[in-house]
Amino acid sequence: MLRKPIKGIVDPPGTITREYVEDYIREILPEEQGILKILMQQAQERHIPVIEPEVAALLKNIIKMSGSKKILEIGTAIGFSAILFATAAGKDASIVTIERDPDYTQEALKNIQEAKLEKTIKVIPGDALEVLPRLENIFDMVFLDGAKGHYGEMLEQSITLLKPGGLLISDNILFRGMVANDELVRRRKKTIVMRMRKYLKTITTHPQLETSILPVGDGLAISLKNQEEEI
Ligand SMILES: C[S@@+](CC[C@H](N)C(=O)[O-])C[C@H]1O[C@@H](n2cnc3c(N)ncnc32)[C@H](O)[C@@H]1O
């Protein structure tokens, strides 16, 4: 049964962890350096929703721990996370990232060039719903960070593109807490919330996936694709 928020001790809608905890974590994490620091500042100033610092720190470690080199991202924006992934994956990394907004695509290409990572990161312009069925490479990790209402439609393609033992990481899955509590849901967001709940139900019960859900950033789901013999 869902517990209701208790008056007086719940953070304002929009946060899924206590603000003081989030502030503390952000304070102790070392700042990104170089172009990542510049891009993070730009994103904050221009309200571009790039991954939060604590999510960036977690994903860097996941990439290093899992030895992921071939990474597919849906939702490039200005290229912050793609550059972060390429840096974390190191030598022999190969990042493919899909972006449907032409202005962001251009900006990401410029930033990737500035980071001297144009050989490592390939930006595919277009809607992931159309691009995914055309991809043939197999990836170690897929990062879903595009339109939240469409994760469900991208799920089976993403699983197909993952190697056995690969990782599917879905961002923003708690959507400012709304996914976890009806009282926080704003009317215009109802459809996204319903779709996200359905997506979470699917990935937590999917026969090919082992999923954990973490209340970090805006909510992160980490799904491990089973080895073939476990299916
Ligand atoms: C949250 S931002 C991505 C942030 C980026 N991953 C980062 O952390 O640096 C989401 C991006 O996904 C793009 N997007 C949304 N739906 C998409 C789709 N179906 N196909 C491709 N791009 C999409 C949006 O245009 C937006 O730039």
PDBQT file of the ligand as one rigid body, heavy atoms in Angstrom, charges set to zero:
ROOT
HETATM    1  C1  LIG A 301      16.970  14.948 -20.739  1.00  0.00    +0.000 C 
HETATM    2  S1  LIG A 301      17.554  15.467 -22.292  1.00  0.00    +0.000 S 
HETATM    3  C2  LIG A 301      18.999  14.493 -22.539  1.00  0.00    +0.000 C 
HETATM    4  C3  LIG A 301      20.133  14.912 -21.651  1.00  0.00    +0.000 C 
HETATM    5  C4  LIG A 301      21.429  14.193 -21.938  1.00  0.00    +0.000 C 
HETATM    6  N1  LIG A 301      21.265  12.752 -21.944  1.00  0.00    +0.000 N 
HETATM    7  C5  LIG A 301      22.444  14.546 -20.870  1.00  0.00    +0.000 C 
HETATM    8  O1  LIG A 301      22.257  14.098 -19.724  1.00  0.00    +0.000 OA
HETATM    9  O2  LIG A 301      23.396  15.277 -21.171  1.00  0.00    +0.000 OA
HETATM   10  C6  LIG A 301      16.434  14.668 -23.356  1.00  0.00    +0.000 C 
HETATM   11  C7  LIG A 301      16.731  14.843 -24.836  1.00  0.00    +0.000 C 
HETATM   12  O3  LIG A 301      16.082  13.803 -25.537  1.00  0.00    +0.000 OA
HETATM   13  C8  LIG A 301      15.628  14.303 -26.761  1.00  0.00    +0.000 C 
HETATM   14  N2  LIG A 301      14.550  13.392 -27.178  1.00  0.00    +0.000 N 
HETATM   15  C9  LIG A 301      13.342  13.228 -26.604  1.00  0.00    +0.000 A 
HETATM   16  N3  LIG A 301      12.665  12.252 -27.222  1.00  0.00    +0.000 NA
HETATM   17  C10 LIG A 301      13.458  11.777 -28.202  1.00  0.00    +0.000 A 
HETATM   18  C11 LIG A 301      13.304  10.775 -29.195  1.00  0.00    +0.000 A 
HETATM   19  N4  LIG A 301      12.177  10.068 -29.300  1.00  0.00    +0.000 N 
HETATM   20  N5  LIG A 301      14.322  10.554 -30.049  1.00  0.00    +0.000 NA
HETATM   21  C12 LIG A 301      15.469  11.280 -29.962  1.00  0.00    +0.000 A 
HETATM   22  N6  LIG A 301      15.661  12.260 -29.047  1.00  0.00    +0.000 NA
HETATM   23  C13 LIG A 301      14.673  12.503 -28.176  1.00  0.00    +0.000 A 
HETATM   24  C14 LIG A 301      15.183  15.726 -26.454  1.00  0.00    +0.000 C 
HETATM   25  O4  LIG A 301      15.179  16.521 -27.620  1.00  0.00    +0.000 OA
HETATM   26  C15 LIG A 301      16.233  16.151 -25.431  1.00  0.00    +0.000 C 
HETATM   27  O5  LIG A 301      17.293  16.820 -26.044  1.00  0.00    +0.000 OA
ENDROOT
TORSDOF 0
